[in-house]
Amino acid sequence: MKKLALVCHRSAKLSFVFEAAQAAGIELVLVYDTTESAPAQLPAVTSTWQLPVFDEPQVALEAFAAGVEERGIGGVMTVREEAIIWTALAAKRIGTPGIKPELAALTRDKYLMRQAFAAAGLRSPGFCYIDNPEDLSQAHALGFPLVIKPLSGWSSTGVMLAKTVEELPNLVNAVWDVQSKDLARFYDQDKAVGLVVEQYLPGKEFVVECFVDIEGVHVLAVGDKGQPEGPWFEETIYRQRRDIHDPLIVSLCDAARAGVKALGISIGAAHVELRLDAQQQPYVIEIGARIGGSGVSHFVVEQSTGVSFAKLCMAAALGLPTPAMPEVLPAVRVAANYIIPLRGDGRFSGFLGLNKVEQHPETARVVTFFKAGHISPPPPAFGGYPGFIFSVHSCEEAANAYHQWLDDTLSVSWN
């Protein structure tokens, strides 16, 4: 079997995809950027390859195309949002399955994506594009409150809520600053980049994990992501919903599939984020053409259904057959991820209550990212996640109770 090139995995600590490859007997060549350190030894990785994926993407493509035969590579995939366009270009260059580069570019542009949803007749909040922070007239016309977003961010980086017209200018400038400093490296340097502003939806947030093959769009999991209300949108939970016949879950699945089809995703993963309005109607907010959360979505799907999400995607990228899938995959357990909340900023000194969490019988895995001395800036700048707590439960009520226990037990200590 040919090897799979996995491009620019964000964190070696989130090793779910590597473990899935090892279980599936798929060997990986781990491509990493020139600004990144050589990755630690990981399951299924037979070699590593440093390429200037972000700073010199064309040079990286040329080198990749020239070296795939020698390395025995027969496919390429990423779970990193910033690498989606390069990965699509790489797949096209070497003639292996993948989404089209123009589709990859569409999924990386929140304004173009929003236009595609509206053109397909999907529910869409009012939105506009701002290319001049001094001219906010189009945003004013949408009414308040408004959500301000970088054009191509991820993980809610830089996303802010403006509740009044008085707040808007300063918040636009703050998000613009995040985009021009923290995210600029991942934009096309030949194109001007603005912001997206859209009407705020007051309901809960959900995610629908999809796998797309020749038969259509299959829903593998539906996750409850809580109800972040701003002024910034810190992600805190991912709790799977097992009640797939509930009318709300049915409507979320229908909206997610419609969104995937509107963009034209025809192969691999689709990470669909949705939010409810005041009438509990779902709106597709955005779609990532990848497994969500650097493999978090794989954990949720596999632990709840027994199906390896990553194996499906890797097989598709290698041009291998994948099994027949139902329209919506039933779950036998509830998997969840708890993102340790920041509840502050500054210099990180440690976790309080982590030992208790590690000993809890429903805790499946604890992954921490912050080390003592880490500096986390105030929002909207993104200083990273403190850590993730993965768990598996018999029912949704048990998952809810476990997350409440985490709220009461676990915290971050700041100097």
C-alpha positions as CSV (number, residue, x, y, z in Angstrom):
1,M,0.0,0.0,0.0
2,K,1.2,3.5,-0.8
3,K,1.9,5.9,2.1
4,L,-0.2,8.9,3.0
5,A,1.3,12.4,3.4
6,L,-0.3,14.1,6.4
7,V,0.3,17.8,6.2
8,C,1.2,20.1,9.1
9,H,-0.6,18.5,12.0
10,R,-1.1,21.1,14.6
11,S,-0.1,19.3,17.8
12,A,1.6,15.9,18.4
13,K,-0.3,15.7,21.7
14,L,-3.5,15.2,19.7
15,S,-2.5,11.8,18.3
16,F,-5.9,10.4,17.4
17,V,-5.3,10.5,13.6
18,F,-1.9,8.8,14.0
19,E,-3.4,6.1,16.2
20,A,-6.1,5.5,13.6
21,A,-3.6,5.2,10.9
22,Q,-1.6,2.6,12.9
23,A,-4.8,0.6,13.6
24,A,-5.7,0.7,9.8
25,G,-2.2,-0.4,8.7
26,I,-1.6,3.0,6.9
27,E,1.9,4.4,6.9
28,L,2.3,8.1,7.2
29,V,4.8,10.6,5.9
30,L,4.4,13.6,8.2
31,V,5.0,16.9,6.3
32,Y,5.8,19.8,8.6
33,D,6.5,23.5,8.0
34,T,9.9,25.1,8.1
35,T,9.0,27.2,11.1
36,E,8.1,24.1,13.1
37,S,10.3,21.8,15.1
38,A,10.7,18.2,13.9
39,P,7.8,16.3,15.4
40,A,8.3,13.7,18.1
41,Q,7.9,10.0,17.3
42,L,4.3,9.3,16.5
43,P,2.3,6.1,15.7
44,A,2.3,5.1,12.0
45,V,4.8,7.8,11.0
46,T,7.6,6.2,9.0
47,S,9.3,9.5,8.0
48,T,9.1,13.2,8.2
49,W,9.5,15.9,5.5
50,Q,10.1,19.6,6.2
51,L,8.7,21.9,3.5
52,P,7.9,25.7,3.4
53,V,4.2,25.0,3.1
54,F,3.1,28.4,4.4
55,D,5.9,30.9,3.5
56,E,6.8,29.5,0.1
57,P,3.9,27.3,-0.9
58,Q,4.9,27.0,-4.6
59,V,8.4,25.9,-3.7
60,A,6.9,23.4,-1.3
61,L,4.6,22.1,-4.1
62,E,7.5,21.6,-6.5
63,A,9.5,19.8,-3.9
64,F,6.6,17.6,-2.9
65,A,5.7,16.6,-6.5
66,A,9.4,15.8,-7.1
67,G,9.7,13.6,-4.0
68,V,6.5,11.6,-3.7
69,E,7.7,8.7,-5.8
70,E,10.9,8.3,-3.9
71,R,8.9,8.3,-0.6
72,G,6.2,6.0,-1.8
73,I,3.4,8.5,-1.3
74,G,0.0,7.8,-2.9
75,G,-2.2,10.4,-1.3
76,V,-2.2,13.6,0.8
77,M,-4.5,14.8,3.5
78,T,-4.6,17.5,6.3
79,V,-6.6,18.1,9.4
80,R,-5.2,21.6,9.8
81,E,-7.4,24.5,8.5
82,E,-4.6,26.7,7.3
83,A,-3.1,23.9,5.2
84,I,-6.3,23.0,3.3
85,I,-5.6,24.9,0.1
86,W,-2.0,23.7,-0.1
87,T,-3.1,20.1,0.4
88,A,-5.7,20.4,-2.3
89,L,-3.1,21.8,-4.7
90,A,-0.7,19.0,-3.7
91,A,-3.3,16.3,-4.4
92,K,-4.1,17.8,-7.8
93,R,-0.4,18.1,-8.6
94,I,0.3,14.4,-8.0
95,G,-3.0,13.1,-9.3
96,T,-4.5,11.7,-6.2
97,P,-8.1,12.1,-4.7
98,G,-8.9,15.4,-2.9
99,I,-11.2,18.4,-3.1
100,K,-10.5,20.9,-5.9
101,P,-8.2,23.8,-5.0
102,E,-10.9,26.4,-5.9
103,L,-13.2,24.6,-3.4
104,A,-10.5,24.6,-0.8
105,A,-10.1,28.4,-1.3
106,L,-13.8,28.8,-0.9
107,T,-13.9,27.0,2.4
108,R,-11.1,29.2,3.6
109,D,-12.9,32.5,2.9
110,K,-15.8,33.1,5.2
111,Y,-17.3,35.8,3.0
112,L,-17.3,33.7,-0.2
113,M,-18.7,30.8,1.9
114,R,-21.5,32.9,3.2
115,Q,-22.3,34.1,-0.3
116,A,-22.4,30.4,-1.5
117,F,-24.8,29.5,1.3
118,A,-27.1,32.4,0.5
119,A,-27.0,31.6,-3.3
120,A,-28.1,28.0,-2.5
121,G,-31.1,29.3,-0.6
122,L,-29.8,28.2,2.9
123,R,-30.8,30.3,5.9
124,S,-28.3,33.0,6.3
125,P,-27.9,35.9,8.8
126,G,-27.4,39.2,7.2
127,F,-23.7,39.8,6.4
128,C,-21.3,42.2,4.8
129,Y,-17.6,42.5,3.9
130,I,-15.5,45.3,5.3
131,D,-12.3,46.3,3.5
132,N,-12.0,49.6,5.2
133,P,-12.3,49.8,9.0
134,E,-13.1,53.5,8.7
135,D,-16.3,52.8,6.7
136,L,-18.8,50.8,8.7
137,S,-22.0,51.9,7.0
138,Q,-22.8,48.5,5.6
139,A,-22.4,47.0,9.0
140,H,-24.6,49.6,10.6
141,A,-27.4,48.7,8.1
142,L,-27.5,45.1,9.5
143,G,-28.5,46.2,12.9
144,F,-27.1,45.0,16.3
145,P,-25.7,42.9,17.8
146,L,-23.1,41.9,15.2
147,V,-20.4,39.3,15.0
148,I,-17.0,40.4,13.6
149,K,-14.8,37.8,12.1
150,P,-11.4,37.5,10.4
151,L,-11.8,36.4,6.8
152,S,-10.0,33.1,7.2
153,G,-9.6,32.4,10.9
154,W,-10.2,29.2,12.9
155,S,-11.2,28.1,16.4
156,S,-13.0,31.4,16.9
157,T,-9.7,33.2,16.7
158,G,-10.4,37.0,16.7
159,V,-14.2,36.6,16.6
160,M,-15.9,39.4,18.6
161,L,-19.5,40.5,19.4
162,A,-20.5,44.2,19.0
163,K,-23.7,44.9,20.9
164,T,-24.0,48.6,20.0
165,V,-23.0,51.0,17.3
166,E,-20.6,52.7,19.8
167,E,-18.7,49.4,20.4
168,L,-18.3,48.6,16.7
169,P,-15.3,50.8,15.7
170,N,-13.0,49.7,18.5
171,L,-13.9,46.0,18.1
172,V,-13.5,46.1,14.3
173,N,-10.0,47.6,14.8
174,A,-9.2,44.9,17.4
175,V,-10.2,42.1,15.0
176,W,-8.4,43.8,12.2
177,D,-5.3,43.8,14.4
178,V,-5.5,40.1,15.1
179,Q,-6.0,39.4,11.4
180,S,-3.0,41.6,10.3
181,K,-0.6,40.2,12.9
182,D,-1.6,36.7,14.1
183,L,-3.2,35.4,10.9
184,A,-1.4,37.3,8.1
185,R,1.0,34.5,7.4
186,F,-1.8,32.3,6.2
187,Y,-3.3,34.7,3.7
188,D,-2.5,35.2,0.0
189,Q,-0.1,38.1,0.2
190,D,-1.2,39.3,-3.2
191,K,-4.7,39.9,-2.2
192,A,-6.2,42.6,0.1
193,V,-8.0,41.0,3.1
194,G,-10.9,42.4,5.0
195,L,-13.4,41.3,7.7
196,V,-16.8,39.6,7.7
197,V,-19.6,41.1,9.8
198,E,-22.8,39.2,10.3
199,Q,-26.0,39.4,12.4
200,Y,-25.7,37.6,15.7
201,L,-27.8,34.4,16.2
202,P,-28.8,34.1,19.9
203,G,-29.4,30.3,20.0
204,K,-27.2,27.3,20.8
205,E,-24.2,26.3,18.7
206,F,-23.8,22.8,17.2
207,V,-21.4,20.9,15.0
208,V,-22.2,18.1,12.5
209,E,-19.4,15.8,11.4
210,C,-19.9,14.5,7.9
211,F,-18.1,12.1,5.5
212,V,-18.7,12.5,1.8
213,D,-18.3,9.8,-0.8
214,I,-19.8,8.9,-4.1
215,E,-23.1,8.0,-2.5
216,G,-23.5,11.4,-0.8
217,V,-23.1,13.2,2.5
218,H,-23.2,11.0,5.6
219,V,-23.6,12.4,9.1
220,L,-21.3,10.6,11.6
221,A,-22.0,12.7,14.7
222,V,-23.9,15.8,16.0
223,G,-22.3,17.7,18.8
224,D,-23.7,20.3,21.2
225,K,-21.1,23.2,21.6
226,G,-23.0,25.2,24.2
227,Q,-24.2,28.8,23.8
228,P,-21.2,31.2,23.6
229,E,-22.6,34.7,23.9
230,G,-19.6,36.9,23.4
231,P,-18.0,39.4,23.7
232,W,-15.5,36.8,22.4
233,F,-16.5,33.3,21.5
234,E,-14.3,31.0,23.6
235,E,-15.0,27.3,22.7
236,T,-15.7,25.3,25.8
237,I,-17.5,22.0,25.2
238,Y,-18.3,19.4,22.6
239,R,-20.9,16.9,23.8
240,Q,-22.4,14.5,21.3
241,R,-26.1,14.2,20.8
242,R,-27.3,10.6,20.4
243,D,-31.0,11.3,19.9
244,I,-30.7,11.4,16.1
245,H,-34.5,11.2,15.6
246,D,-35.2,14.3,17.6
247,P,-36.7,17.0,15.3
248,L,-34.0,19.5,16.1
249,I,-31.2,17.0,15.4
250,V,-32.9,16.0,12.2
251,S,-33.1,19.7,11.1
252,L,-29.4,20.2,12.0
253,C,-28.4,17.2,9.9
254,D,-30.5,18.4,7.0
255,A,-29.0,21.8,7.1
256,A,-25.5,20.4,7.4
257,R,-25.9,18.2,4.4
258,A,-27.4,21.1,2.4
259,G,-24.4,23.3,3.3
260,V,-21.9,20.6,2.2
261,K,-23.7,20.2,-1.1
262,A,-23.9,24.0,-1.6
263,L,-20.1,24.3,-1.4
264,G,-19.6,21.2,-3.6
265,I,-17.6,19.1,-1.2
266,S,-17.5,15.6,-2.9
267,I,-14.9,13.7,-1.0
268,G,-13.6,13.3,2.6
269,A,-14.5,15.2,5.8
270,A,-16.8,18.2,6.4
271,H,-16.8,19.8,9.8
272,V,-20.1,21.8,9.8
273,E,-20.7,24.5,12.4
274,L,-24.3,25.7,12.9
275,R,-26.2,28.0,15.2
276,L,-29.8,28.4,16.1
277,D,-31.9,31.6,15.9
278,A,-34.5,32.7,18.4
279,Q,-37.0,30.4,16.8
280,Q,-34.7,27.4,17.0
281,Q,-34.0,27.3,13.3
282,P,-30.5,26.1,12.3
283,Y,-28.2,28.3,10.2
284,V,-24.9,26.9,8.8
285,I,-22.2,29.3,10.0
286,E,-19.2,27.8,8.3
287,I,-17.7,24.5,7.0
288,G,-14.2,23.2,7.2
289,A,-13.2,20.6,4.7
290,R,-11.3,18.5,7.3
291,I,-11.7,16.4,10.4
292,G,-12.4,18.9,13.2
293,G,-10.2,19.9,16.1
294,S,-7.0,18.3,14.8
295,G,-8.6,14.9,15.3
296,V,-11.0,15.7,18.1
297,S,-13.9,14.9,15.8
298,H,-12.4,11.5,15.1
299,F,-12.3,10.7,18.8
300,V,-16.0,11.6,19.1
301,V,-17.1,9.5,16.1
302,E,-15.0,6.5,16.9
303,Q,-15.8,6.3,20.6
304,S,-19.5,6.7,20.1
305,T,-20.1,4.6,17.0
306,G,-17.1,2.4,16.6
307,V,-16.4,3.8,13.1
308,S,-12.9,5.2,12.4
309,F,-13.6,8.7,10.9
310,A,-9.9,9.2,10.2
311,K,-9.6,5.8,8.5
312,L,-12.5,6.7,6.2
313,C,-10.8,10.0,5.2
314,M,-7.3,8.4,4.8
315,A,-8.7,5.6,2.6
316,A,-10.5,8.2,0.5
317,A,-7.3,10.3,0.1
318,L,-5.4,7.1,-1.0
319,G,-8.2,6.2,-3.5
320,L,-9.1,3.0,-1.5
321,P,-12.7,1.8,-1.2
322,T,-14.7,2.8,1.8
323,P,-17.6,0.9,3.3
324,A,-21.3,1.7,2.7
325,M,-22.5,4.2,5.3
326,P,-26.0,5.1,6.4
327,E,-27.4,8.6,6.0
328,V,-27.0,9.2,9.7
329,L,-24.7,7.0,11.8
330,P,-26.3,5.9,15.1
331,A,-24.3,6.2,18.3
332,V,-24.2,3.7,21.1
333,R,-22.4,5.9,23.6
334,V,-21.8,9.6,24.1
335,A,-18.3,11.0,23.6
336,A,-17.3,14.5,24.7
337,N,-14.5,17.0,24.8
338,Y,-14.2,19.7,27.5
339,I,-12.0,22.6,26.6
340,I,-10.5,23.8,29.8
341,P,-11.8,27.4,30.1
342,L,-9.3,30.2,30.3
343,R,-11.2,32.4,32.8
344,G,-8.5,35.0,32.6
345,D,-5.3,35.9,30.8
346,G,-1.6,36.6,31.6
347,R,1.1,34.2,32.8
348,F,-0.1,30.6,33.3
349,S,1.1,29.0,36.5
350,G,-0.8,25.7,36.6
351,F,-4.0,23.7,36.8
352,L,-6.1,23.2,40.0
353,G,-8.0,19.9,40.3
354,L,-6.3,18.1,37.4
355,N,-5.4,15.1,39.5
356,K,-9.0,14.5,40.4
357,V,-10.0,14.7,36.7
358,E,-7.4,12.2,35.7
359,Q,-8.7,9.7,38.3
360,H,-12.4,10.0,37.3
361,P,-13.7,6.8,35.8
362,E,-15.4,8.6,32.8
363,T,-12.2,10.5,31.8
364,A,-10.8,8.9,28.7
365,R,-7.8,11.1,28.1
366,V,-6.3,14.4,29.4
367,V,-4.3,16.5,27.0
368,T,-2.7,19.7,28.3
369,F,-1.0,22.4,26.2
370,F,0.0,25.1,28.6
371,K,3.3,24.9,30.5
372,A,4.2,27.1,33.5
373,G,5.1,30.6,32.2
374,H,3.0,30.4,29.1
375,I,1.6,33.9,28.3
376,S,-2.0,34.1,27.2
377,P,-3.0,37.5,25.8
378,P,-6.4,39.0,26.4
379,P,-9.1,38.5,23.7
380,P,-9.5,38.8,20.8
381,A,-5.9,37.6,20.4
382,F,-5.6,33.8,20.6
383,G,-3.1,32.4,23.0
384,G,-4.1,28.8,22.6
385,Y,-6.1,26.3,24.6
386,P,-5.0,25.3,28.1
387,G,-6.1,21.7,27.5
388,F,-8.7,19.2,26.5
389,I,-10.5,16.6,28.7
390,F,-11.9,13.7,26.6
391,S,-14.6,11.5,28.1
392,V,-17.1,8.7,27.2
393,H,-20.5,8.2,28.8
394,S,-23.5,6.0,28.7
395,C,-26.0,8.8,28.0
396,E,-26.2,12.6,27.4
397,E,-27.3,13.2,31.0
398,A,-24.1,11.6,32.3
399,A,-22.0,13.7,29.9
400,N,-23.8,16.9,31.1
401,A,-23.2,15.9,34.7
402,Y,-19.6,15.2,34.1
403,H,-19.0,18.6,32.4
404,Q,-20.8,20.3,35.3
405,W,-18.4,18.4,37.7
406,L,-15.5,19.7,35.6
407,D,-16.7,23.3,35.9
408,D,-16.7,22.9,39.7
409,T,-13.5,20.9,40.0
410,L,-11.0,22.2,37.4
411,S,-9.5,25.6,36.9
412,V,-6.5,27.5,35.6
413,S,-4.2,29.4,37.9
414,W,-2.7,32.7,36.6
415,N,0.2,34.8,38.0
